[in-house]
Amino acid sequence: MKKSLLLFPLILAMKLSAQNARQIHQQAILIDTHNDVISNELITKLDLGKRQTEGNFDLDRAREGGLDAQIFSIWCGEDYGKGAAFAFANREIDSLCALIKRNPGKITLVKNSKELRQAVARKKLAALIGVEGGHMIEDRMDYIDSLAKRGMRYLTLTWNNSTTWATSARDEVIKKDSLKHLGLTAYGKQIVKHMNDLGVMVDVSHVGERTFYDVLATTKKPVIASHSCAYALDPNRRNLKDEQLKALAKNGGVVCINFYSAFVDSTYSAKAGKFSRQHRAELDSLTRVYHDGDLANIRLNTIYRNESDKMRPPLSLLIRHIDYIAKLIGVDHVGIGSDFDGAESYPLGLNSVADYPKITEALLRSGYSQKDVAKILGGNVMRVLAANTGK
């Protein structure tokens, strides 16, 4: 009985703390800068307007998780070349617009921070567009204009593949000696300047170090890294090194933390590789079914959930990336870029957009103030968006 009486105040304090965290979470404007669900929807045909048991995103779970604004990734792989990539980008945007049209009471397209705030006030999810991969403009400046008119708010200059005008992180590491150029070409610099003029944010996730520094030397506006983590904690080529983070902060930009286990936990990739080899025949079969390696991998991890969960890092490792970057360059330069629906594994407890409040709880437990939590959840991205669009 005495032990029960002693535990009661602790349990009550924990409940009150959770309630306080939930209230703080709801009061903040939460912006996720990267989600791949629209690319997947073209294959899965899921109705994102209703609660789903597959994937990481739907409008019901978004509301449950307190998500106020989502930048939807418009993406295709490098196998979509000239004559196909731009058309596919527009097909994906059409799909997003159709989702909005089917659910006018839940979601609306916005193009600047003013419209975003208006959407939040009307209790609608603010949808924004981010195009992931410069190959989707097919080397044409007028295609940037076209995508911007449709609502593109950032362009990721490269995906894993380089363009004729910018080199990617992958290629700068594994193809460095065979590349015709490193970083931005003169045309690439024109593209960055044109994006500045249009109010389209430059996204430096996926780009190589040389491209990264060329961008910062060219842009007149703050940039974002829409889905990256700290290289010092996980030396993956997709993560940003300390000097890059410092340069990004000097630019006034924001690095939005990626939830993908491989970018959070340096031990994950080896475990995932072993898992894939053990289930190679089934993975190959799923790839033939989905015609998409990433979706096949996601499905394989779902089928073998018990095995998959054992590989997932704890949420504390994700918080460590946020904390590391905030302490290195300041809390004004950290945001959220989940990469939900773009990978097969995320930290334990982060299964969908409904789980964002767990991040707020963890940040508060780590000693972050309500003001700083609000900056991380969306305030910093809102600042960069406004600086680019002028609204």
VMD Tcl script that draws the C-alpha trace (Angstrom):
set ca {
  {0.00 0.00 0.00}
  {2.81 2.44 0.92}
  {4.52 1.77 -2.42}
  {1.25 2.51 -4.22}
  {0.85 5.79 -2.34}
  {4.40 6.79 -3.22}
  {3.89 5.97 -6.89}
  {0.65 7.94 -7.19}
  {2.25 11.43 -7.20}
  {4.80 10.25 -9.81}
  {2.10 8.83 -12.07}
  {0.04 12.01 -11.68}
  {3.06 14.17 -12.54}
  {3.73 12.09 -15.65}
  {0.11 12.45 -16.79}
  {0.17 16.21 -16.22}
  {3.47 16.46 -18.09}
  {2.02 14.54 -21.05}
  {-1.05 16.78 -21.05}
  {1.15 19.87 -20.99}
  {3.23 18.52 -23.87}
  {0.10 17.84 -25.90}
  {-1.14 21.39 -25.30}
  {2.21 22.89 -26.32}
  {2.23 20.66 -29.40}
  {-1.24 21.80 -30.46}
  {-0.40 25.48 -29.96}
  {2.70 25.30 -32.18}
  {2.51 25.32 -35.97}
  {3.98 22.00 -37.08}
  {5.49 21.91 -40.57}
  {6.97 18.74 -42.06}
  {9.13 19.61 -45.05}
  {9.30 16.20 -46.69}
  {6.82 13.36 -47.25}
  {6.83 10.97 -50.23}
  {3.25 9.71 -50.00}
  {2.08 11.32 -53.27}
  {4.69 9.39 -55.26}
  {3.53 6.18 -53.59}
  {-0.17 6.93 -54.05}
  {0.14 6.58 -57.81}
  {1.10 2.94 -57.21}
  {-0.81 2.00 -54.05}
  {-4.03 3.85 -54.99}
  {-4.74 4.42 -51.28}
  {-7.43 6.97 -50.40}
  {-5.42 9.38 -48.27}
  {-8.58 11.21 -47.25}
  {-9.44 8.29 -44.95}
  {-7.56 6.52 -42.17}
  {-5.30 3.84 -43.60}
  {-3.49 0.89 -42.05}
  {-0.72 1.09 -44.66}
  {1.89 3.80 -45.05}
  {2.73 6.67 -42.73}
  {0.31 9.37 -43.88}
  {-3.37 10.12 -44.33}
  {-5.42 13.19 -43.49}
  {-7.03 11.67 -40.40}
  {-3.73 10.67 -38.84}
  {-2.25 14.04 -39.81}
  {-4.91 15.82 -37.79}
  {-4.42 13.40 -34.90}
  {-0.69 14.19 -34.89}
  {-1.23 17.95 -34.91}
  {0.33 18.38 -38.36}
  {-0.47 21.86 -39.68}
  {1.50 21.98 -42.92}
  {2.96 19.29 -45.13}
  {5.36 19.85 -47.98}
  {4.60 16.95 -50.30}
  {7.54 15.60 -52.25}
  {7.10 15.38 -56.01}
  {9.63 12.76 -57.06}
  {10.68 10.32 -59.74}
  {13.85 8.31 -60.13}
  {16.73 9.00 -62.49}
  {15.29 6.55 -65.03}
  {12.77 9.27 -65.92}
  {14.79 11.30 -68.39}
  {14.02 14.18 -70.71}
  {10.53 13.99 -72.08}
  {9.28 12.02 -69.05}
  {10.39 13.55 -65.74}
  {8.58 16.89 -66.03}
  {5.40 15.18 -67.19}
  {5.57 12.79 -64.25}
  {6.04 15.72 -61.86}
  {2.85 17.27 -63.18}
  {1.03 13.95 -62.90}
  {1.95 13.81 -59.21}
  {0.84 17.40 -58.68}
  {-2.44 16.50 -60.38}
  {-2.80 13.66 -57.87}
  {-2.24 16.04 -54.95}
  {-4.76 18.51 -56.38}
  {-7.28 15.68 -56.75}
  {-6.77 14.76 -53.08}
  {-7.44 18.39 -52.13}
  {-10.51 18.56 -54.34}
  {-11.95 15.40 -52.73}
  {-11.32 16.73 -49.21}
  {-11.93 20.51 -49.25}
  {-12.77 20.57 -45.55}
  {-9.51 18.93 -44.52}
  {-6.74 20.23 -46.79}
  {-5.92 23.22 -48.98}
  {-3.01 24.21 -51.24}
  {-0.96 27.18 -50.01}
  {1.96 29.05 -51.55}
  {3.31 31.28 -48.77}
  {3.41 31.70 -45.01}
  {0.41 34.05 -44.96}
  {-1.79 31.47 -46.69}
  {-0.35 28.79 -44.42}
  {-1.45 30.68 -41.30}
  {-4.89 31.23 -42.81}
  {-5.22 27.48 -43.43}
  {-4.22 26.72 -39.84}
  {-6.83 29.18 -38.58}
  {-9.46 27.35 -40.64}
  {-8.23 24.04 -39.19}
  {-7.16 22.70 -42.58}
  {-3.90 21.00 -43.44}
  {-1.79 23.41 -45.47}
  {-0.39 21.52 -48.46}
  {2.78 22.77 -50.13}
  {4.78 21.31 -53.01}
  {8.45 20.39 -53.02}
  {10.02 18.93 -56.18}
  {12.73 16.42 -55.26}
  {15.35 16.29 -57.98}
  {16.58 18.86 -60.46}
  {16.35 16.28 -63.26}
  {12.58 16.88 -63.18}
  {13.02 20.32 -64.80}
  {14.84 18.66 -67.72}
  {17.42 21.48 -67.96}
  {14.70 24.00 -68.82}
  {14.27 27.27 -66.96}
  {10.67 27.63 -68.18}
  {9.81 24.34 -66.47}
  {10.83 25.96 -63.16}
  {8.38 28.78 -63.94}
  {5.64 26.28 -64.72}
  {6.17 24.28 -61.53}
  {6.36 27.47 -59.45}
  {3.00 28.60 -60.85}
  {1.52 25.27 -59.79}
  {2.80 25.80 -56.24}
  {6.36 24.47 -56.06}
  {7.86 26.03 -52.93}
  {11.22 24.27 -53.03}
  {13.32 22.45 -55.57}
  {15.83 19.86 -54.34}
  {18.64 20.59 -56.77}
  {19.59 16.94 -57.15}
  {18.26 13.61 -56.04}
  {20.86 10.81 -55.79}
  {21.61 11.38 -59.46}
  {23.46 14.46 -60.65}
  {22.09 16.81 -63.30}
  {24.06 18.44 -66.09}
  {24.31 21.52 -63.86}
  {24.67 20.20 -60.27}
  {26.41 17.20 -58.68}
  {24.78 15.00 -56.07}
  {26.12 13.70 -52.77}
  {26.13 10.16 -54.12}
  {28.03 11.03 -57.29}
  {30.53 13.33 -55.59}
  {31.48 10.37 -53.38}
  {31.34 7.33 -55.67}
  {31.86 8.90 -59.12}
  {34.10 11.83 -58.27}
  {36.91 10.91 -60.68}
  {34.59 10.40 -63.64}
  {32.38 13.48 -63.28}
  {32.63 16.14 -65.97}
  {32.25 18.85 -63.36}
  {31.86 19.27 -59.60}
  {29.29 21.54 -57.96}
  {27.18 24.05 -59.83}
  {27.90 24.99 -63.41}
  {27.26 28.52 -64.66}
  {23.79 27.36 -65.69}
  {23.24 25.88 -62.25}
  {24.02 29.23 -60.68}
  {21.51 30.87 -63.02}
  {18.92 28.37 -61.81}
  {19.59 29.23 -58.17}
  {19.28 32.95 -58.91}
  {16.07 32.37 -60.85}
  {14.63 30.41 -57.93}
  {15.49 33.35 -55.67}
  {13.60 35.65 -58.02}
  {10.56 33.35 -58.06}
  {10.48 32.87 -54.30}
  {11.22 29.14 -54.59}
  {13.39 27.83 -51.75}
  {16.64 26.10 -52.68}
  {16.79 22.65 -51.05}
  {20.31 21.33 -50.43}
  {19.41 17.84 -49.20}
  {20.91 15.22 -51.55}
  {23.44 17.62 -53.10}
  {27.18 17.09 -52.92}
  {29.47 19.21 -50.74}
  {30.80 21.15 -53.72}
  {27.26 21.91 -54.89}
  {26.29 22.83 -51.33}
  {28.98 25.48 -51.01}
  {28.41 26.77 -54.54}
  {24.74 27.26 -53.65}
  {25.57 29.26 -50.53}
  {27.97 31.42 -52.51}
  {25.25 32.10 -55.08}
  {21.93 32.40 -53.28}
  {20.67 35.70 -51.90}
  {18.04 34.01 -49.75}
  {18.12 31.42 -46.96}
  {18.02 27.77 -48.00}
  {16.68 24.60 -46.45}
  {17.92 21.04 -46.17}
  {14.48 19.44 -46.34}
  {15.44 16.00 -44.96}
  {18.96 15.55 -43.58}
  {20.71 14.81 -40.27}
  {24.10 15.33 -38.60}
  {27.09 13.62 -40.23}
  {29.00 13.74 -36.93}
  {26.48 11.32 -35.41}
  {25.92 9.18 -38.49}
  {28.57 9.53 -41.23}
  {26.20 8.94 -44.13}
  {26.87 10.97 -47.28}
  {23.29 12.29 -47.09}
  {23.96 13.96 -43.75}
  {25.56 17.36 -43.24}
  {29.02 17.83 -41.78}
  {29.67 20.36 -39.01}
  {31.19 22.95 -41.36}
  {28.20 22.62 -43.67}
  {25.82 23.11 -40.76}
  {27.70 26.22 -39.67}
  {27.62 27.62 -43.20}
  {23.90 26.91 -43.46}
  {23.29 28.79 -40.20}
  {25.32 31.76 -41.48}
  {23.04 31.77 -44.52}
  {20.01 31.90 -42.20}
  {18.77 28.52 -43.38}
  {17.21 25.51 -41.67}
  {18.16 21.83 -41.62}
  {15.05 19.68 -41.23}
  {15.74 16.41 -39.45}
  {15.14 13.21 -41.41}
  {13.54 10.32 -39.49}
  {14.95 7.55 -41.70}
  {16.78 5.02 -39.52}
  {19.81 4.91 -41.84}
  {20.41 8.64 -41.37}
  {19.72 8.56 -37.61}
  {21.60 5.43 -36.52}
  {25.07 4.61 -37.87}
  {24.55 0.90 -37.12}
  {21.28 0.53 -39.03}
  {22.50 0.05 -42.62}
  {24.57 -3.03 -41.80}
  {21.61 -4.65 -40.05}
  {19.25 -3.71 -42.86}
  {21.63 -5.16 -45.44}
  {21.70 -8.49 -43.63}
  {17.89 -8.44 -43.39}
  {17.54 -7.83 -47.14}
  {19.95 -10.63 -47.99}
  {18.03 -13.06 -45.81}
  {14.80 -12.22 -47.66}
  {16.29 -11.55 -51.12}
  {13.93 -13.83 -53.07}
  {10.84 -12.25 -51.53}
  {12.21 -8.74 -51.99}
  {12.83 -9.42 -55.68}
  {9.28 -10.75 -56.01}
  {7.80 -7.67 -54.33}
  {9.86 -5.40 -56.59}
  {8.31 -7.08 -59.61}
  {4.84 -6.55 -58.12}
  {5.29 -2.87 -57.19}
  {7.75 -1.91 -59.96}
  {9.38 0.19 -57.24}
  {12.30 -0.94 -55.07}
  {11.55 1.43 -52.21}
  {7.91 0.36 -51.93}
  {8.96 -3.28 -52.11}
  {11.40 -2.74 -49.24}
  {8.73 -0.96 -47.20}
  {6.34 -3.86 -47.79}
  {8.99 -6.45 -46.87}
  {9.62 -4.68 -43.56}
  {5.89 -4.65 -42.90}
  {5.59 -8.39 -43.55}
  {8.46 -9.14 -41.17}
  {7.54 -6.49 -38.61}
  {9.05 -8.31 -35.62}
  {12.41 -8.59 -37.34}
  {12.20 -5.05 -38.67}
  {11.38 -3.54 -35.28}
  {14.50 -5.07 -33.75}
  {16.61 -3.02 -36.17}
  {14.90 0.31 -35.47}
  {16.80 2.86 -33.37}
  {15.25 4.42 -30.25}
  {13.56 7.81 -30.52}
  {16.34 9.21 -28.33}
  {18.79 8.94 -31.25}
  {16.58 11.17 -33.40}
  {16.34 13.69 -30.56}
  {20.13 13.52 -30.27}
  {20.45 14.77 -33.88}
  {18.12 17.68 -33.14}
  {20.01 18.47 -29.95}
  {23.42 18.19 -31.59}
  {22.55 20.59 -34.40}
  {20.72 23.02 -32.10}
  {23.75 23.22 -29.82}
  {26.19 23.52 -32.72}
  {24.48 26.23 -34.77}
  {21.50 27.41 -32.71}
  {17.89 26.38 -32.25}
  {16.84 28.87 -34.94}
  {18.19 26.55 -37.63}
  {16.49 23.21 -36.92}
  {13.23 21.85 -38.34}
  {11.33 18.64 -39.08}
  {11.59 16.77 -42.42}
  {10.36 13.26 -41.66}
  {10.80 11.50 -45.03}
  {7.69 9.52 -44.10}
  {6.51 7.14 -46.84}
  {9.96 7.44 -48.39}
  {11.76 4.77 -46.36}
  {11.22 1.39 -44.75}
  {12.27 2.21 -41.18}
  {11.98 4.99 -38.62}
  {12.81 5.19 -34.89}
  {10.67 3.15 -32.53}
  {7.42 4.92 -31.74}
  {7.40 6.95 -34.96}
  {5.07 4.86 -37.09}
  {3.06 7.61 -38.77}
  {2.23 11.30 -38.78}
  {0.01 10.62 -35.75}
  {3.17 10.24 -33.65}
  {4.62 13.76 -33.94}
  {3.57 14.64 -30.34}
  {6.18 12.16 -29.11}
  {8.88 14.45 -30.48}
  {7.46 17.41 -28.60}
  {7.33 15.38 -25.38}
  {10.93 14.26 -25.85}
  {12.16 17.80 -26.56}
  {10.43 19.16 -23.46}
  {11.92 16.36 -21.35}
  {15.32 17.32 -22.77}
  {14.91 20.83 -21.41}
  {13.77 22.76 -24.48}
  {11.44 25.67 -23.76}
  {8.01 26.01 -25.31}
  {9.36 28.85 -27.47}
  {12.24 26.74 -28.78}
  {10.00 23.73 -29.41}
  {7.71 25.95 -31.49}
  {10.72 27.07 -33.56}
  {11.83 23.49 -34.21}
  {8.34 22.24 -35.06}
  {7.70 24.88 -37.68}
  {8.61 28.43 -36.74}
  {12.04 28.27 -38.34}
  {10.73 26.91 -41.63}
  {8.00 29.55 -41.61}
  {10.70 32.23 -41.35}
  {12.65 30.83 -44.31}
  {9.48 30.42 -46.38}
  {8.53 34.05 -45.72}
  {12.06 35.24 -46.52}
  {11.85 33.53 -49.90}
  {8.28 34.34 -50.92}
  {8.13 37.80 -49.36}
  {4.86 36.89 -47.60}
}
mol new
graphics top color blue
foreach p $ca { graphics top sphere $p radius 0.5 }
foreach p [lrange $ca 0 end-1] q [lrange $ca 1 end] { graphics top cylinder $p $q radius 0.2 }
display resetview
